[in-house]
């Protein structure tokens, strides 16, 4: 875990990728003692660019990706190194893209399981950091043991948090905070996952949901779910945890791995038959009872099946029934109707459009309880806007802006409603300061440029589009908008 992130040069893999679907070649090389990402496009020469890579992310066991900064905005490389293939490929979700992808914003919640002391992005921004985005590389002692200042100051006399001595909920929360994903996760009201500290219950910060009917998943970060299904865990109850088999302070060498984990199995399965006569030709218990299977959302990665099945079929994929229409909470004892409503809303945002009506109904049922809840009010605003109730949507977005005048979601959507009503100057008044804080947000840039052009200010429209192209120069539609100026015949997004 200590090697989960750091300076890019510390774990740099030179290489190339010629992505066939987009025709874009990527090169990762060292120049002047700087790790560099070079991108070129024969189809779109305007898109050629180079970025100095600042940080790596990933221990390298499965893969490595890299981060770079531009004008204070933090981005992730569109290509990643995969250990299994020992080569570069596109990031998950970009495999079939047919043009150079836009810049990939790196948000604080995506950093929190790879870095320590992660900082929130600047107010009103998605991925702009005036200071360091995190204060310590890798996962430090504090990630599991809490604040260690007094422990260090007293020469070790003041105790730190020992997860093994916590109750089961708070003990397991230390692992769950990064090793549970679910199909959907929702932050609790007035809580940020970044603020979780060892000794707390992660259920106070996040609610996790899965689609009902899934026996297991083929996603990455599903080990906790799968372990809970195992007979080992169901029989052992709270006595068993991730630490029963994994030592966070020690990773066995490859040649020691089978014996290390076999000893963990034999600590419970202590009958002499297991130690001496149970498949003596193969000491690797996990090779039969925890076979590796692909993760659907991460290419080139094999994921260990933590269901610890007695009679596994190594050739059979982990059963996944696909998206359903019912979400159910897991490891979330305090889940509320508000959390479930936002989970349905989040599912729609992630592409499960069959849940649109359920998301709206669930949010509408709890609307009287949501005063002061910015995330829920924004969700209500967006769902009402999609249903054509612009008056109600406007009221929800205005409520959010009273709570947080720089809230990007509310500013963006309220600006759209202003523009649709013909109030172009009202839209500009909302969008222009929001864009000044978020120059890399393409949809915001295109909408602002459109209304600036419609207002007769083609110079400002050009300036807006040129600014956003600094971050995503390969976007053909933005360049087409530029070419159409000052005729202003482009359509609003």
C-alpha positions in Angstrom: 0.0 0.0 0.0 2.9 2.3 0.7 3.8 2.0 -3.0 0.3 2.9 -4.3 1.5 6.3 -5.6 4.4 8.6 -5.9 6.5 10.7 -8.2 6.1 9.5 -11.8 9.8 8.7 -12.3 9.8 6.4 -9.3 7.8 3.8 -11.2 7.9 4.8 -14.9 7.4 2.3 -17.7 8.5 3.6 -21.1 6.4 2.3 -23.9 4.1 3.1 -26.9 0.5 2.4 -27.9 -0.9 2.7 -31.4 -4.6 2.8 -30.7 -6.3 1.3 -33.8 -9.8 2.5 -33.1 -8.8 6.2 -33.0 -5.6 6.1 -35.0 -3.8 7.9 -32.3 -0.3 6.9 -31.2 0.8 7.4 -27.6 4.4 7.5 -26.4 5.7 7.4 -22.9 9.4 8.4 -22.6 11.9 10.2 -20.4 13.2 13.6 -21.6 15.5 15.8 -19.6 14.9 13.6 -16.6 11.1 14.1 -16.8 8.6 11.4 -17.5 6.6 12.5 -20.5 3.4 11.5 -22.3 3.4 12.4 -26.0 0.2 12.2 -28.1 0.0 12.7 -31.9 -2.8 12.3 -34.3 -2.4 12.2 -38.1 -6.1 12.8 -38.5 -6.1 15.9 -36.3 -2.6 17.6 -36.2 -4.1 20.3 -33.9 -4.3 17.7 -31.2 -0.6 16.9 -30.9 0.6 17.5 -27.4 3.1 16.5 -24.7 2.5 16.4 -20.9 5.1 16.1 -18.1 3.8 13.3 -15.9 3.8 14.3 -12.2 2.7 11.2 -10.3 2.1 7.5 -10.8 -0.9 5.8 -9.4 -1.0 2.0 -8.7 1.3 -0.4 -7.0 2.2 -2.1 -10.3 0.8 -5.5 -9.2 -2.1 -5.0 -11.6 -1.1 -1.8 -13.5 0.0 1.8 -13.3 -1.5 5.0 -14.6 0.0 8.5 -14.5 -1.3 12.0 -13.6 -0.3 15.3 -15.0 -1.2 19.0 -14.2 -2.1 21.8 -16.5 -2.7 25.3 -15.2 -3.6 23.8 -11.8 -6.0 21.2 -13.2 -5.2 17.6 -12.4 -5.7 14.9 -15.1 -5.2 11.2 -15.7 -3.4 9.8 -18.7 -5.8 8.2 -21.2 -3.4 5.2 -21.4 -2.3 2.9 -18.6 0.3 0.2 -18.2 -1.1 -3.3 -17.5 1.2 -5.8 -15.7 -0.5 -8.9 -17.1 0.2 -7.9 -20.7 3.3 -5.9 -19.9 2.1 -3.3 -22.3 0.1 -0.1 -22.5 -3.6 0.1 -23.5 -6.4 2.6 -23.2 -8.0 3.3 -19.8 -11.2 1.4 -19.0 -14.1 2.8 -21.1 -11.8 4.2 -23.8 -11.0 1.0 -25.6 -13.4 1.7 -28.5 -13.2 5.5 -28.7 -12.7 6.7 -32.3 -11.0 10.0 -31.6 -8.6 11.4 -29.2 -10.4 11.5 -25.8 -11.0 14.6 -23.8 -8.8 15.3 -20.8 -9.7 13.1 -17.9 -10.3 15.1 -14.7 -8.9 13.5 -11.6 -11.2 14.2 -8.6 -10.3 14.0 -5.0 -12.5 11.0 -4.3 -10.6 9.1 -7.0 -7.3 9.8 -5.2 -8.3 8.9 -1.7 -7.4 5.2 -1.9 -4.0 5.7 -3.5 -2.7 8.8 -1.7 -2.8 10.1 1.8 -4.0 13.4 3.2 -6.0 14.0 0.0 -7.2 17.6 -0.3 -10.5 18.8 -1.7 -10.3 20.6 -5.0 -10.8 24.4 -4.9 -14.4 25.5 -4.1 -16.6 25.4 -7.2 -14.2 23.2 -9.2 -14.0 19.6 -10.1 -10.3 19.1 -10.4 -8.4 22.4 -9.8 -6.0 22.5 -6.9 -4.3 25.7 -5.9 -2.0 23.7 -3.6 -0.9 20.0 -3.6 -3.8 17.6 -4.4 -2.4 15.3 -1.6 0.2 15.7 1.1 1.7 12.2 1.2 2.4 9.6 -1.5 1.2 6.1 -1.0 -1.0 4.8 1.9 0.7 5.9 5.1 0.4 4.5 8.6 -2.4 7.1 9.4 -4.7 5.5 6.8 -5.2 2.5 9.2 -3.9 3.8 12.5 -5.3 7.3 12.7 -3.4 10.4 13.8 0.1 9.4 14.9 1.4 12.8 16.0 1.1 12.1 19.8 2.5 8.6 19.2 5.6 10.0 17.6 5.9 12.9 20.0 5.9 10.5 23.0 8.3 8.1 21.6 5.6 5.5 21.0 4.1 5.7 24.5 0.8 7.2 23.3 -1.3 4.5 21.6 -2.5 4.7 18.0 -5.6 3.0 16.8 -5.2 -0.7 16.4 -7.9 -1.9 14.0 -7.7 -5.4 15.5 -8.9 -4.0 18.8 -11.9 -2.2 17.3 -15.4 -3.6 17.1 -16.2 -5.5 13.9 -17.9 -2.6 12.2 -15.1 -0.1 12.8 -12.4 -2.7 12.2 -13.8 -3.7 8.9 -14.5 -0.1 7.9 -10.7 0.4 7.6 -10.6 -2.1 4.7 -14.1 -1.4 3.3 -13.3 2.3 2.9 -11.2 1.4 -0.2 -11.9 -2.2 -0.9 -15.7 -2.1 -1.3 -17.2 -0.5 -4.4 -20.7 -1.9 -4.9 -22.6 -1.1 -8.0 -23.4 2.4 -6.7 -22.1 4.3 -3.7 -23.6 7.5 -2.3 -22.1 9.9 0.2 -24.2 10.5 3.3 -25.6 14.0 3.9 -22.9 16.5 4.9 -20.2 13.8 4.8 -17.3 13.3 2.4 -15.6 10.0 2.0 -12.3 12.0 2.0 -13.0 12.8 5.7 -13.2 9.2 6.9 -10.7 8.4 9.6 -9.8 5.0 11.2 -11.9 4.5 14.3 -15.0 5.7 12.5 -17.7 3.6 10.8 -17.5 4.0 7.0 -21.3 3.6 7.0 -21.5 7.2 8.5 -19.8 8.4 5.3 -21.0 6.2 2.5 -23.9 4.0 1.6 -23.2 1.1 -0.8 -25.7 -0.6 -3.1 -25.8 -3.5 -5.5 -28.4 -4.7 -8.0 -30.6 -7.2 -6.4 -30.2 -10.7 -7.8 -26.5 -10.5 -8.4 -24.8 -13.6 -6.9 -21.4 -11.8 -7.3 -19.7 -9.4 -9.6 -17.0 -9.3 -12.1 -16.0 -5.8 -11.2 -12.8 -4.7 -9.7 -12.9 -3.9 -6.0 -15.6 -6.4 -5.1 -13.5 -8.6 -2.7 -15.5 -7.6 0.4 -18.8 -8.5 -1.2 -17.5 -11.8 -2.3 -15.9 -12.7 1.0 -19.2 -12.0 2.7 -20.7 -14.8 0.5 -18.1 -17.4 1.5 -18.9 -20.2 3.9 -15.7 -19.3 5.7 -17.0 -15.8 6.6 -20.6 -16.9 7.2 -19.4 -19.6 9.6 -16.8 -17.5 11.4 -18.9 -14.3 11.6 -17.1 -11.3 13.1 -14.1 -13.3 14.0 -13.0 -13.3 10.4 -11.9 -10.2 8.6 -9.6 -9.2 5.7 -6.7 -9.3 8.1 -7.4 -13.0 8.8 -5.6 -13.7 5.6 -3.9 -10.5 4.6 -1.1 -8.7 6.5 -1.1 -5.1 5.5 2.5 -4.8 6.7 3.9 -7.6 4.6 3.5 -9.0 1.1 4.9 -12.5 0.5 7.3 -12.9 -2.3 5.9 -14.9 -5.3 7.8 -18.1 -4.3 6.4 -17.8 -0.7 2.9 -16.9 -1.6 1.4 -20.4 -1.7 2.9 -21.4 1.6 1.9 -18.1 3.2 -1.8 -18.3 2.3 -1.9 -22.1 2.9 -0.9 -21.4 6.5 -3.8 -19.0 6.8 -6.2 -21.7 5.6 -4.7 -24.3 8.0 -5.1 -22.0 11.0 -8.8 -22.8 10.8 -8.9 -26.0 8.8 -6.6 -27.7 11.3 -7.6 -31.3 10.7 -4.6 -33.5 10.0 -6.2 -34.5 6.7 -5.9 -30.9 5.4 -2.3 -30.6 6.4 -1.0 -33.9 5.0 -3.3 -35.6 2.5 -5.5 -32.9 1.0 -3.9 -32.5 -2.5 -0.3 -32.8 -1.4 0.7 -32.3 -5.0 -0.6 -28.7 -5.0 0.0 -26.6 -1.8 -1.7 -23.6 -3.3 -5.1 -23.6 -1.8 -6.2 -20.5 -3.7 -5.5 -22.0 -7.1 -8.5 -24.3 -6.6 -10.8 -22.5 -4.1 -10.1 -18.9 -5.1 -9.5 -19.0 -8.9 -8.8 -15.8 -10.8 -11.4 -14.3 -13.2 -11.5 -11.2 -15.4 -12.9 -7.9 -14.1 -15.4 -6.7 -16.6 -14.6 -3.0 -16.1 -10.8 -3.4 -16.1 -9.1 -4.9 -19.1 -6.1 -7.2 -18.8 -6.8 -7.8 -15.1 -7.5 -11.1 -13.4 -9.3 -10.7 -10.1 -9.2 -13.3 -7.3 -12.6 -14.8 -6.4 -13.0 -14.2 -2.7 -16.1 -16.4 -2.3 -13.7 -19.3 -1.3 -16.0 -22.0 -2.9 -15.6 -25.6 -1.8 -16.2 -27.0 -5.2 -15.2 -24.2 -7.6 -15.4 -24.5 -11.3 -12.3 -22.6 -12.4 -13.6 -22.4 -16.0 -16.9 -20.8 -15.1 -17.1 -17.0 -14.9 -18.4 -15.4 -11.8 -22.2 -15.2 -12.2 -23.4 -11.7 -13.0 -27.0 -11.2 -13.9 -26.5 -7.7 -15.3 -28.3 -4.5 -14.4 -31.6 -5.0 -12.7 -34.3 -2.6 -11.6 -33.9 -2.9 -7.8 -30.9 -1.7 -5.8 -30.3 -3.1 -2.3 -27.9 -1.8 0.3 -24.9 -3.8 1.5 -22.7 -3.0 4.5 -24.8 0.1 5.1 -26.9 -0.4 8.3 -27.9 3.3 8.4 -29.1 3.7 4.9 -32.1 6.1 4.4 -34.7 6.6 1.8 -32.7 9.7 0.7 -29.6 7.5 0.1 -31.6 5.0 -1.9 -33.2 7.7 -4.0 -29.8 9.2 -4.8 -28.5 5.7 -5.6 -31.2 5.3 -8.3 -30.4 8.7 -9.6 -26.7 7.9 -9.8 -27.6 4.7 -11.6 -29.4 6.7 -14.3 -26.3 9.0 -14.6 -24.2 5.9 -15.2 -26.4 4.7 -18.0 -29.2 2.6 -16.5 -32.0 4.7 -18.1 -34.7 2.2 -17.2 -34.5 3.6 -13.7 -35.4 7.1 -14.6 -39.0 6.9 -13.3 -38.0 5.1 -10.1 -35.3 7.7 -9.5 -37.8 10.5 -9.9 -40.4 8.9 -7.7 -37.9 8.0 -5.0 -36.6 11.6 -4.8 -40.0 13.1 -4.9 -41.1 10.9 -1.9 -38.4 12.5 0.3 -38.3 16.0 -1.1 -39.7 17.4 2.1 -36.7 16.1 4.0 -34.0 17.5 1.7 -33.6 21.1 2.8 -29.9 21.9 3.0 -28.9 18.7 1.1 -27.1 20.1 -2.0 -26.6 16.8 -3.7 -30.2 15.7 -3.4 -31.6 19.1 -4.3 -29.4 19.1 -7.5 -30.8 15.6 -8.3 -34.3 16.9 -7.9 -33.6 19.9 -10.1 -32.1 17.7 -12.9 -34.9 15.1 -12.8 -37.6 17.9 -12.8 -35.8 19.6 -15.7 -35.8 16.3 -17.7 -39.5 16.0 -17.0 -40.1 19.5 -18.4 -41.0 21.1 -15.1 -38.6 24.0 -15.5 -40.2 26.2 -12.8 -39.7 23.5 -10.2 -36.2 22.7 -11.4 -35.3 26.4 -11.2 -36.4 26.5 -7.6 -34.3 23.6 -6.6 -31.2 25.0 -8.3 -31.7 28.3 -6.6 -32.0 26.6 -3.3 -28.6 25.0 -3.9 -27.0 28.3 -4.8 -28.2 29.9 -1.6 -26.3 27.1 0.2 -23.3 27.1 -2.1 -23.0 30.1 -4.6 -20.2 28.3 -6.5 -21.9 25.0 -6.9 -21.0 23.9 -10.4 -23.9 21.5 -11.0 -26.5 24.1 -10.0 -24.8 26.9 -11.9 -24.6 24.8 -15.1 -28.2 23.6 -15.1 -29.7 26.9 -14.0 -27.8 28.6 -16.8 -29.3 26.2 -19.2 -32.8 27.0 -18.0 -32.0 30.8 -18.3 -30.8 30.3 -21.8 -33.8 28.2 -22.8 -36.1 31.0 -21.5 -34.3 33.5 -23.7 -32.4 35.2 -20.8 -29.0 35.0 -22.5 -27.3 37.5 -20.2 -28.6 35.7 -17.2 -27.1 32.5 -18.5 -23.8 34.3 -19.2 -23.8 35.8 -15.6 -24.0 32.2 -14.2 -21.7 30.4 -16.6 -18.8 32.9 -17.1 -17.5 32.8 -13.5 -18.2 29.1 -13.4 -16.1 28.6 -16.5 -13.3 30.8 -15.1 -13.0 28.2 -12.3 -13.5 25.2 -14.7 -11.8 25.9 -18.0 -11.5 22.2 -18.8 -15.2 21.4 -18.5 -16.1 21.0 -22.2 -19.9 21.1 -22.0 -19.8 24.3 -19.9 -17.3 25.9 -22.4 -19.5 25.0 -25.4 -22.7 26.3 -23.8 -21.1 29.6 -22.7 -19.6 30.1 -26.1 -22.9 29.5 -27.7 -24.8 32.1 -25.7 -21.9 34.6 -26.0 -22.1 34.2 -29.8 -25.9 34.5 -29.8 -25.5 37.7 -27.8 -23.2 39.1 -30.5 -19.9 38.7 -28.6 -18.1 36.3 -31.0 -14.7 37.5 -29.6 -15.6 36.2 -26.1 -17.0 33.0 -27.6 -13.7 32.4 -29.5 -11.7 33.0 -26.3 -13.9 30.5 -24.4 -13.4 27.8 -27.0 -9.7 28.4 -27.3 -9.3 28.2 -23.6 -11.0 24.8 -23.3 -9.0 23.5 -26.2 -5.8 23.9 -24.2 -6.9 20.9 -22.2 -8.6 18.8 -24.9 -7.2 19.9 -28.2 -8.4 16.8 -30.1 -12.1 17.6 -29.8 -13.4 18.0 -33.4 -16.8 19.4 -32.4 -15.2 22.3 -30.5 -12.9 23.1 -33.4 -16.0 23.0 -35.7 -17.6 25.6 -33.4 -14.6 27.8 -33.7 -14.7 27.5 -37.5 -18.4 28.6 -37.5 -17.6 31.8 -35.7 -18.7 34.6 -36.0 -21.8 33.2 -37.8 -23.0 31.6 -34.6 -24.8 28.8 -36.3 -23.7 26.2 -33.7 -26.4 24.4 -31.6 -26.7 24.6 -27.8 -25.5 21.5 -25.9 
